Amino acid sequence: MTLAIYVPVPSVKLTLVFLCALGLCAGLTHLVLARQKGFGFDRPDGHRKTHARVISRLGGLPIFITLLAGLAFAMLNLTNFPSDWWPLLLCNTLVFGLGFLDDLKPLGAKWKLVGQVGAAAILYSFGESIDCITSPGGEGAIPLGWWAPAVTIIWLVAIPNIINLIDGMDGLATGFGLFLCLTLAFVGHFAGRADVVMMAAVMAGALAGFLMFNFPPAKIFLGDGGAYLIGFFIASVSLSNSDKGYVVGALFVMIVALGVPILDTLFAILRRAMRGVPLFRADAEHIHHRLILLGYSKGQALAVMYAVCALLSLIGISMLVPRGLGPAIGASALALMALMAARYLGYIRSWTRLRLQFNEALRHRREVEFAAAYGRVLELEADRMESAQAFSDLLMISLKRIGFSPEPSSTPETVMRIFLANGCTWEVNHPGGESDLRRRRLESFLPGVNRAVERWSALPGQRITRPDNDHGLVQTQDHAEQHDRHG
């Protein structure tokens, strides 16, 4: 018996749509880079953000404009264009606008989450929902009932945040978005949705054009606006692409295709929960960071992750073959990849010593919680104390309690540098030098130190270097006292 699988070949029109979107987005991106002045820039911090210069975060803008142009083209060229694209356009615009505003001026994780939930709820109110669940090629369904709104909103909120979470390496989220949009086009073809195929081709072309400027070394970043737009587009269009309320094809296929970012998010949640730090706090231990620590160059790490994403996309598409082994293969591939990645990337150092590693993680969590308690006191005292000297004395005591020293050091290896909110650099010594655990403990003091520097400008005895002084500027007690005397 011969098994034949029909693979759709893009038409001339779709190919031209892809290439036009590529050219339009590339031109708009070049225009953003040429005209942007003084806002929306991402600055390196020497720890997680290792790029050498300030880089624009407004990459979502040319992608969004290209998407609007593609939608206008589809409406003019496709007969009986579905009316459900209007709520999709509205909610994608809201989510992009939320991220774009954050790129211009940080809004805070809570406000962004509230906005995303609101956009997802609006889309649900227009009838886009997950009402039942079944497996591809299976029979019967499980109705979700009262769980339908929650499951729908979780899907629409989770995917943009997953895409945003992996956007920590040049070209990574953009490339993943390109593969996922091509996968979405395949799913739309099998579902008989010409509108989905065309819009997925437009988005894929836009991302390909943007990738010309985002590939290492990046000239421009997606920013939250671009990452949220990619994620919400994939989540909302795949939801619309499914048969009413069923995770038969599009959603389940996209879950498998999203295997790498989903695993990266799962590792991040477990890692941060074990360490006692906020789930939304960025760190430098994502999968791409681990690959670089293992000796891969940025280009090699990117190629490995692209290859895995492409493979999972193919596995996901294979689930569209009726009554095939797609679901079992997809679930097995994700489980096997999770176990192999956890061990190879060093999240699990040894299976036989896993319990010891778990206990060590709990001990580190207690150390971070201890430092966080001092940090909360410092944040309160920054408003209560009457002078910078009094606050600095308390800060000295607190630093010593968690193993740091504010005293000058002749050994550069023992100096840890933390960026403050005003762009200054705060230098503190630790005999053991730089480590992720020590940095997390020291960062617990940041809210209090930021508030104190905002209030008094200088802290006696603390080495705070202004960014406009190449030789460094150590704030002295005399400087702080002069500031106090003059108000």
C-alpha positions as CSV (number, residue, x, y, z in Angstrom):
1,M,0.0,0.0,0.0
2,T,1.3,3.4,-0.9
3,L,0.8,6.4,1.4
4,A,0.5,9.7,-0.5
5,I,0.4,13.0,1.3
6,Y,-0.6,16.0,-0.7
7,V,1.7,19.0,-0.1
8,P,0.2,22.3,-1.4
9,V,2.4,24.4,-3.7
10,P,2.0,28.2,-3.2
11,S,0.3,29.9,-6.2
12,V,1.9,32.7,-8.1
13,K,-0.4,35.2,-6.3
14,L,0.5,33.9,-2.8
15,T,4.2,34.0,-3.8
16,L,3.8,37.6,-4.9
17,V,1.9,38.5,-1.7
18,F,4.8,37.1,0.4
19,L,7.4,38.9,-1.6
20,C,5.5,42.2,-1.6
21,A,5.0,42.0,2.2
22,L,8.7,41.2,2.5
23,G,9.7,44.3,0.5
24,L,7.2,46.6,2.2
25,C,8.3,45.6,5.7
26,A,12.0,45.8,4.9
27,G,11.5,49.3,3.5
28,L,9.4,50.4,6.5
29,T,12.0,49.0,8.9
30,H,14.8,50.9,7.1
31,L,12.6,54.1,7.4
32,V,12.1,53.5,11.2
33,L,15.9,53.2,11.7
34,A,16.6,56.3,9.6
35,R,14.0,58.5,11.2
36,Q,13.9,57.4,14.9
37,K,15.1,60.0,17.3
38,G,15.6,59.7,21.0
39,F,12.9,57.3,22.2
40,G,12.1,53.6,22.2
41,F,15.7,52.4,22.6
42,D,17.0,49.3,24.4
43,R,20.1,50.0,26.4
44,P,22.7,47.2,27.3
45,D,23.0,46.3,31.0
46,G,26.2,44.2,30.8
47,H,24.3,41.1,32.2
48,R,21.2,40.0,30.3
49,K,21.3,42.6,27.6
50,T,24.8,42.1,26.1
51,H,24.5,44.1,22.8
52,A,27.2,46.7,22.4
53,R,25.1,49.8,21.7
54,V,21.6,51.2,22.1
55,I,19.1,49.5,19.7
56,S,15.6,50.5,18.6
57,R,12.7,48.5,20.1
58,L,10.1,49.8,17.6
59,G,10.4,46.8,15.2
60,G,6.7,46.0,15.7
61,L,5.6,49.1,13.9
62,P,6.7,48.2,10.3
63,I,5.3,44.6,10.9
64,F,1.9,46.0,12.0
65,I,1.7,48.5,9.1
66,T,2.5,45.6,6.6
67,L,-0.2,43.5,8.2
68,L,-2.8,46.3,7.7
69,A,-1.7,46.7,4.1
70,G,-2.0,42.9,3.6
71,L,-5.5,42.8,5.1
72,A,-6.6,45.6,2.8
73,F,-5.3,43.7,-0.2
74,A,-7.0,40.5,0.9
75,M,-10.3,42.3,1.4
76,L,-10.1,43.6,-2.2
77,N,-9.0,40.4,-3.8
78,L,-10.9,37.7,-2.0
79,T,-14.6,37.2,-2.6
80,N,-16.8,36.7,0.4
81,F,-14.0,37.9,2.8
82,P,-15.1,36.7,6.3
83,S,-16.5,39.3,8.6
84,D,-14.8,37.8,11.6
85,W,-11.5,39.5,10.5
86,W,-12.8,42.8,11.9
87,P,-12.8,41.7,15.6
88,L,-9.4,40.0,14.9
89,L,-8.1,43.2,13.5
90,L,-9.4,45.2,16.5
91,C,-8.0,42.9,19.1
92,N,-4.6,42.5,17.4
93,T,-4.4,46.3,17.2
94,L,-5.2,46.6,20.9
95,V,-2.5,44.1,21.9
96,F,0.1,45.6,19.5
97,G,-0.7,49.1,20.9
98,L,-0.3,47.9,24.4
99,G,3.2,46.5,23.7
100,F,4.2,49.5,21.6
101,L,3.3,51.9,24.4
102,D,5.5,49.8,26.7
103,D,8.4,50.1,24.2
104,L,8.1,53.8,24.5
105,K,7.6,53.9,28.3
106,P,7.4,50.8,30.5
107,L,3.9,50.2,31.7
108,G,4.6,47.4,34.2
109,A,3.7,43.7,33.9
110,K,0.4,43.9,35.7
111,W,-1.0,46.6,33.4
112,K,0.1,44.7,30.3
113,L,-1.5,41.5,31.6
114,V,-4.8,43.4,32.3
115,G,-4.7,44.8,28.8
116,Q,-4.1,41.4,27.2
117,V,-6.9,39.8,29.2
118,G,-9.2,42.7,28.1
119,A,-8.3,42.2,24.4
120,A,-8.8,38.4,24.7
121,A,-12.2,38.9,26.4
122,I,-13.3,41.3,23.6
123,L,-12.4,38.7,21.0
124,Y,-14.3,36.0,23.0
125,S,-17.4,38.3,23.2
126,F,-17.3,38.3,19.3
127,G,-17.8,34.6,19.3
128,E,-14.2,33.3,18.9
129,S,-14.0,30.6,21.5
130,I,-12.8,27.0,22.3
131,D,-16.0,25.2,23.3
132,C,-15.0,21.6,22.9
133,I,-11.7,19.6,22.8
134,T,-10.9,16.6,20.7
135,S,-7.8,15.2,19.2
136,P,-6.9,15.5,15.5
137,G,-8.4,12.5,13.6
138,G,-10.3,11.4,16.6
139,E,-14.1,11.0,17.2
140,G,-16.2,12.6,19.7
141,A,-15.5,15.7,21.8
142,I,-15.3,16.9,25.4
143,P,-17.5,20.0,25.9
144,L,-15.8,22.6,28.1
145,G,-19.0,24.3,29.3
146,W,-18.3,27.0,31.8
147,W,-14.5,26.5,31.3
148,A,-14.7,27.7,27.7
149,P,-14.2,31.4,28.4
150,A,-11.2,30.7,30.7
151,V,-9.5,28.3,28.2
152,T,-10.0,30.7,25.4
153,I,-8.6,33.7,27.3
154,I,-5.7,31.6,28.6
155,W,-4.8,30.6,25.0
156,L,-5.0,34.1,23.7
157,V,-2.9,35.6,26.6
158,A,-0.4,32.8,26.9
159,I,0.9,32.7,23.3
160,P,1.9,36.4,23.1
161,N,3.7,36.1,26.4
162,I,5.5,32.9,25.3
163,I,6.7,34.6,22.1
164,N,7.8,37.7,24.1
165,L,9.6,35.5,26.6
166,I,11.8,33.9,24.0
167,D,12.6,37.3,22.4
168,G,16.0,37.4,24.1
169,M,18.3,36.7,21.2
170,D,18.7,38.4,17.8
171,G,16.4,36.8,15.2
172,L,14.9,34.2,17.5
173,A,11.3,35.3,18.0
174,T,11.1,36.7,14.5
175,G,12.3,33.4,13.0
176,F,10.0,31.3,15.2
177,G,7.1,33.6,14.1
178,L,8.0,33.0,10.5
179,F,7.9,29.2,10.9
180,L,4.7,29.4,12.8
181,C,3.0,31.6,10.2
182,L,4.0,29.2,7.4
183,T,2.6,26.3,9.6
184,L,-0.6,28.4,10.0
185,A,-0.8,28.8,6.2
186,F,-0.6,25.0,5.8
187,V,-3.4,24.5,8.4
188,G,-5.5,27.1,6.6
189,H,-5.1,25.3,3.3
190,F,-6.3,22.0,4.9
191,A,-9.2,23.8,6.4
192,G,-10.2,25.4,3.1
193,R,-9.7,29.0,4.4
194,A,-8.1,31.1,1.6
195,D,-8.3,34.2,3.8
196,V,-6.1,32.5,6.5
197,V,-3.6,31.3,3.9
198,M,-3.2,34.8,2.5
199,M,-3.0,36.6,5.8
200,A,-0.5,34.0,7.1
201,A,1.6,34.6,3.9
202,V,1.4,38.3,4.5
203,M,2.6,38.0,8.1
204,A,5.3,35.5,7.1
205,G,6.6,37.9,4.4
206,A,6.6,40.8,6.9
207,L,8.6,38.8,9.4
208,A,11.0,37.7,6.6
209,G,11.6,41.3,5.7
210,F,12.1,42.4,9.3
211,L,14.5,39.5,9.8
212,M,16.9,41.1,7.4
213,F,17.5,43.8,10.1
214,N,16.9,41.5,13.1
215,F,19.3,38.7,12.3
216,P,22.5,38.8,14.4
217,P,23.9,41.3,15.0
218,A,20.5,43.0,15.1
219,K,20.0,46.6,14.0
220,I,16.5,46.7,15.5
221,F,14.5,44.7,18.0
222,L,10.9,43.5,17.9
223,G,10.1,45.1,21.3
224,D,7.0,44.1,23.2
225,G,4.8,45.5,20.5
226,G,6.2,43.2,17.8
227,A,6.4,40.1,20.0
228,Y,2.8,40.6,21.3
229,L,1.6,41.1,17.7
230,I,3.2,37.9,16.4
231,G,1.9,35.9,19.4
232,F,-1.6,37.3,19.3
233,F,-1.9,37.0,15.5
234,I,-0.9,33.3,15.7
235,A,-3.2,32.6,18.7
236,S,-6.3,34.5,17.3
237,V,-6.0,33.3,13.7
238,S,-5.4,29.7,14.7
239,L,-8.5,29.9,16.9
240,S,-10.5,31.4,14.1
241,N,-9.1,28.7,11.7
242,S,-10.5,25.8,13.8
243,D,-13.9,24.3,13.2
244,K,-16.2,26.1,15.6
245,G,-15.0,25.4,19.1
246,Y,-12.8,22.4,18.3
247,V,-9.1,21.9,18.8
248,V,-9.1,19.5,15.9
249,G,-6.4,20.9,13.7
250,A,-5.2,24.4,14.1
251,L,-4.8,24.7,17.8
252,F,-3.2,21.3,18.4
253,V,-0.9,21.7,15.5
254,M,0.2,25.1,16.7
255,I,0.8,23.7,20.3
256,V,3.2,21.2,18.8
257,A,4.9,23.8,16.5
258,L,5.3,26.0,19.6
259,G,7.2,23.2,21.4
260,V,10.5,25.1,21.8
261,P,9.0,28.4,23.3
262,I,6.5,26.4,25.4
263,L,9.4,24.3,26.9
264,D,11.5,27.4,27.4
265,T,8.6,29.1,29.2
266,L,8.0,25.9,31.4
267,F,11.7,25.8,32.3
268,A,11.6,29.5,33.2
269,I,8.5,29.2,35.4
270,L,10.0,26.2,37.3
271,R,13.4,27.9,37.6
272,R,12.0,31.2,39.0
273,A,9.5,29.4,41.2
274,M,12.3,27.4,42.8
275,R,14.4,30.5,43.3
276,G,11.7,32.6,44.8
277,V,11.9,35.4,42.2
278,P,8.9,36.9,40.3
279,L,7.8,34.9,37.3
280,F,8.0,37.9,35.0
281,R,11.6,38.9,36.1
282,A,13.9,38.5,33.1
283,D,17.1,36.4,33.4
284,A,19.9,35.0,31.3
285,E,19.1,31.3,31.5
286,H,16.8,30.7,28.6
287,I,17.5,27.8,26.2
288,H,19.5,30.1,23.8
289,H,21.6,31.4,26.7
290,R,22.4,27.8,27.7
291,L,23.4,26.9,24.2
292,I,25.9,29.8,24.1
293,L,27.3,28.8,27.5
294,L,27.9,25.3,26.0
295,G,30.1,26.9,23.3
296,Y,27.7,27.6,20.5
297,S,28.0,30.9,18.6
298,K,24.9,33.0,18.4
299,G,24.5,31.9,14.8
300,Q,24.9,28.2,15.6
301,A,22.5,28.5,18.6
302,L,20.0,30.2,16.3
303,A,20.4,27.5,13.6
304,V,19.8,24.7,16.2
305,M,16.6,26.3,17.5
306,Y,15.3,27.1,14.0
307,A,15.9,23.4,13.0
308,V,14.0,22.1,16.0
309,C,11.1,24.6,15.4
310,A,10.9,23.5,11.7
311,L,10.9,19.8,12.7
312,L,8.1,20.3,15.3
313,S,6.2,22.3,12.7
314,L,6.4,19.3,10.3
315,I,5.3,17.0,13.1
316,G,2.4,19.2,13.8
317,I,1.3,19.4,10.2
318,S,1.5,15.6,10.0
319,M,-1.3,15.5,12.5
320,L,-3.7,16.8,9.8
321,V,-3.4,13.4,8.1
322,P,-6.7,11.6,9.0
323,R,-6.4,8.8,11.5
324,G,-2.7,9.0,11.5
325,L,-0.3,8.6,14.4
326,G,0.3,12.4,14.5
327,P,-1.1,13.1,18.0
328,A,0.9,10.2,19.6
329,I,4.1,11.3,17.7
330,G,3.6,14.9,18.7
331,A,3.1,14.2,22.4
332,S,6.0,11.8,22.4
333,A,8.3,14.2,20.6
334,L,7.6,17.0,23.1
335,A,8.1,14.8,26.1
336,L,11.3,13.3,24.8
337,M,12.6,16.8,23.8
338,A,11.8,18.2,27.3
339,L,13.8,15.4,29.0
340,M,16.8,15.6,26.6
341,A,16.9,19.4,26.8
342,A,16.7,19.6,30.6
343,R,19.7,17.3,30.8
344,Y,21.8,18.6,27.9
345,L,21.3,22.3,28.7
346,G,22.2,21.8,32.4
347,Y,18.9,22.5,34.0
348,I,19.3,19.0,35.5
349,R,22.9,18.4,36.3
350,S,22.6,14.7,37.1
351,W,19.6,12.4,37.2
352,T,21.2,10.5,40.2
353,R,21.8,13.7,42.1
354,L,18.5,15.4,41.3
355,R,17.3,15.4,44.9
356,L,20.5,17.2,46.0
357,Q,20.1,19.7,43.2
358,F,16.5,20.3,44.4
359,N,17.6,20.8,48.0
360,E,20.3,23.2,46.8
361,A,17.7,25.2,44.9
362,L,15.5,25.5,48.0
363,R,18.5,26.7,50.0
364,H,19.2,29.4,47.4
365,R,15.6,30.4,47.5
366,R,15.8,31.0,51.2
367,E,18.9,33.2,50.7
368,V,17.0,35.2,48.1
369,E,14.0,35.6,50.4
370,F,16.3,36.7,53.2
371,A,17.8,39.4,50.9
372,A,14.3,40.4,49.7
373,A,13.2,41.0,53.3
374,Y,16.0,43.6,53.7
375,G,15.1,45.0,50.3
376,R,11.6,45.7,51.4
377,V,12.8,47.5,54.5
378,L,15.2,49.6,52.5
379,E,12.4,50.6,50.1
380,L,10.3,51.8,53.0
381,E,13.2,53.6,54.7
382,A,14.0,55.4,51.5
383,D,10.9,57.4,52.0
384,R,11.0,57.7,55.8
385,M,14.6,58.6,56.5
386,E,15.6,62.3,56.8
387,S,19.0,62.2,55.2
388,A,21.0,60.3,52.6
389,Q,23.7,59.5,55.3
390,A,21.2,57.7,57.4
391,F,19.9,55.6,54.5
392,S,23.5,54.9,53.4
393,D,24.4,53.7,56.9
394,L,21.4,51.3,56.8
395,L,22.4,50.2,53.3
396,M,25.9,49.4,54.5
397,I,24.6,47.2,57.3
398,S,22.2,45.4,54.9
399,L,24.9,44.8,52.3
400,K,27.2,43.2,54.9
401,R,24.3,41.0,56.1
402,I,24.0,39.4,52.7
403,G,27.8,39.1,52.2
404,F,28.6,42.2,50.2
405,S,31.0,45.1,50.9
406,P,30.7,48.7,49.7
407,E,34.4,49.3,50.4
408,P,36.7,49.9,47.3
409,S,38.5,46.8,45.9
410,S,41.7,46.6,43.9
411,T,40.5,43.3,42.4
412,P,38.1,43.8,39.4
413,E,36.9,40.2,39.6
414,T,35.1,40.9,42.9
415,V,33.2,43.9,41.7
416,M,29.5,43.5,40.8
417,R,27.8,46.2,38.7
418,I,24.0,46.9,38.8
419,F,22.2,49.4,36.6
420,L,19.9,51.9,38.4
421,A,16.7,53.3,37.0
422,N,18.4,56.6,36.1
423,G,21.1,55.0,34.0
424,C,23.8,55.1,36.7
425,T,25.9,52.1,37.6
426,W,26.1,50.9,41.2
427,E,29.2,49.0,42.1
428,V,29.4,46.7,45.1
429,N,32.1,44.2,46.1
430,H,31.7,40.5,46.9
431,P,34.7,38.3,47.8
432,G,33.3,35.5,45.7
433,G,32.8,37.7,42.6
434,E,30.0,37.6,40.1
435,S,27.4,34.8,40.3
436,D,23.7,34.5,39.4
437,L,22.7,33.9,43.0
438,R,24.6,36.9,44.3
439,R,23.2,39.1,41.6
440,R,19.6,38.1,42.5
441,R,20.3,38.9,46.1
442,L,21.8,42.3,45.3
443,E,18.9,43.1,42.9
444,S,16.5,42.8,45.8
445,F,17.9,46.1,47.1
446,L,17.3,47.9,43.8
447,P,13.8,49.4,44.5
448,G,15.1,51.0,47.7
449,V,18.4,52.2,46.2
450,N,16.5,53.6,43.1
451,R,14.1,55.5,45.4
452,A,17.0,56.9,47.5
453,V,19.0,58.0,44.5
454,E,15.9,59.7,43.1
455,R,15.3,61.5,46.4
456,W,18.9,62.5,47.3
457,S,20.8,62.1,44.0
458,A,23.9,60.9,45.9
459,L,24.5,58.3,48.6
460,P,27.6,58.7,50.8
461,G,30.1,55.8,50.6
462,Q,28.4,54.2,47.6
463,R,30.1,54.0,44.3
464,I,27.5,55.2,41.8
465,T,28.9,56.1,38.4
466,R,27.1,58.5,36.1
467,P,26.8,57.4,32.4
468,D,28.2,60.6,31.1
469,N,31.5,60.2,33.0
470,D,33.9,57.7,31.3
471,H,36.2,57.7,34.3
472,G,33.5,57.1,36.8
473,L,32.1,59.3,39.5
474,V,32.1,58.1,43.1
475,Q,29.5,59.9,45.1
476,T,31.0,61.2,48.3
477,Q,29.6,62.1,51.7
478,D,30.4,65.8,51.1
479,H,28.5,65.8,47.9
480,A,25.4,64.3,49.6
481,E,25.6,66.7,52.4
482,Q,25.8,69.7,50.0
483,H,22.7,68.3,48.2
484,D,20.9,68.1,51.6
485,R,21.8,71.6,52.5
486,H,20.5,73.0,49.2
487,G,17.2,71.2,49.4
